[in-house]
Amino acid sequence: MKIIVAHTGASGAIYCVKFLKWLTIRRNIKVLFTASEEGFKILEDETKVSKSDLKKYVAQIYSNDDLRADISSGTADVNAMVIVPASMNTVAKIANGIADNLITRAASNILKLKRKLIIVAREMPLSTIHLENLTKLSKAGADVMLASPPFYHNPKTIDEMALPVIYYINELLGIENNINFKWHGSAAEKQSATE
């Protein structure tokens, strides 16, 4: 399986880094990475992961300006693309058919070939324009999820807060998921069931 992972200029770099680290244990997945210029800055600001550090997690890193890259073509044999996090600027461009950089062009190809595109949107509050663009992407075949983790697993760290988002990305990709934070019912429900 060949996956493009992209990071745009939105806060939430932890989701991208946790996902890339998780993918390193999957030997049958080739990860191709790109980020906007601001995306690379946010990765370093929020997680202290530099461009050179990313080489530990991915097979190849592409410049977002490189429209001649192999992944800019629909013939690249890419199975899926995950944009994590996705800025509302990138969402707007993809939703409206603007393919002026590598991220938006690759996403456009994924959509036209009816392959798996996962948009992990990271913005709040959402304007009507944001909602309309996310709806357009959903109607076009993309899987849209918000980077809004639940708290019923009582996370103790920021890493534990990020895990549910990674869990759902994995579920949408249909790849084996050993992240365990599932809801098992409340203690009160379990108590009444045993009485």
C-alpha positions, -999 to 999 in steps of 0.1 A, spaced: 0 0 0 13 35 -9 0 65 11 6 102 8 6 120 42 4 157 40 6 185 66 -8 219 59 -5 252 78 -29 242 105 -21 237 142 -23 200 153 11 187 142 9 161 169 -17 142 149 6 140 119 36 129 138 18 103 158 3 89 126 37 88 109 52 71 139 24 45 139 29 38 102 65 29 107 55 -4 123 35 -13 92 60 -29 69 36 -31 40 29 6 38 51 30 18 47 66 31 53 96 9 52 129 27 47 165 18 39 197 37 33 233 30 61 257 39 40 267 70 33 231 77 70 223 81 73 253 104 44 242 126 57 206 128 89 220 142 72 246 165 47 222 180 65 189 180 102 197 176 103 174 146 124 188 118 124 180 81 154 158 86 138 140 115 109 131 92 132 108 72 130 82 100 93 78 93 88 82 55 102 68 23 103 102 6 97 139 13 84 162 -14 84 199 -17 48 213 -19 60 234 -48 72 204 -69 44 200 -94 67 177 -114 69 151 -86 57 116 -95 28 119 -70 14 149 -88 2 125 -115 -28 102 -114 -4 75 -126 15 74 -94 -3 43 -81 -11 59 -48 -38 41 -28 -47 68 -3 -39 103 9 -43 116 45 -41 154 50 -35 157 87 -41 184 98 -59 201 69 -61 239 70 -93 255 58 -73 272 30 -63 237 17 -99 224 22 -113 254 2 -88 248 -27 -95 211 -30 -133 215 -26 -133 241 -54 -109 223 -78 -78 245 -73 -47 223 -77 -19 249 -75 5 230 -53 15 194 -47 -9 188 -18 -40 201 -37 -30 184 -70 -24 150 -54 -57 153 -35 -75 162 -68 -60 131 -84 -71 109 -55 -106 122 -58 -109 118 -96 -96 82 -93 -121 76 -65 -94 65 -41 -93 71 -4 -89 108 7 -90 115 44 -93 151 55 -85 157 92 -98 192 95 -84 214 123 -102 246 129 -127 261 153 -151 276 152 -162 266 117 -178 293 95 -206 284 71 -180 286 43 -158 260 61 -188 237 65 -199 241 29 -164 232 17 -162 202 40 -196 191 27 -184 195 -9 -155 172 -2 -177 147 15 -200 146 -14 -170 142 -38 -160 111 -19 -135 123 7 -137 111 43 -139 142 65 -131 140 102 -124 167 128 -94 166 150 -117 164 181 -107 136 204 -131 121 229 -122 120 266 -140 89 279 -107 70 279 -95 95 305 -63 106 287 -35 116 310 -11 131 284 -14 150 251 -2 118 233 -31 99 248 -55 126 237 -42 123 201 -46 85 199 -84 84 191 -78 106 161 -51 82 148 -75 53 156 -102 67 133 -77 75 105 -66 38 106 -103 27 106 -110 48 76 -80 34 58 -90 -1 67 -57 -10 81 -51 -31 113 -57 -10 144 -41 -19 177 -49 14 193 -72 6 222 -93 33 236 -128 19 229 -158 27 249 -168 -3 271 -199 12 287 -202 30 320 -195 14 354 -232 21 363 -244 2 332 -222 -27 339 -234 -28 375 -271 -29 366 -264 -56 339 -250 -79 366 -277 -74 391 
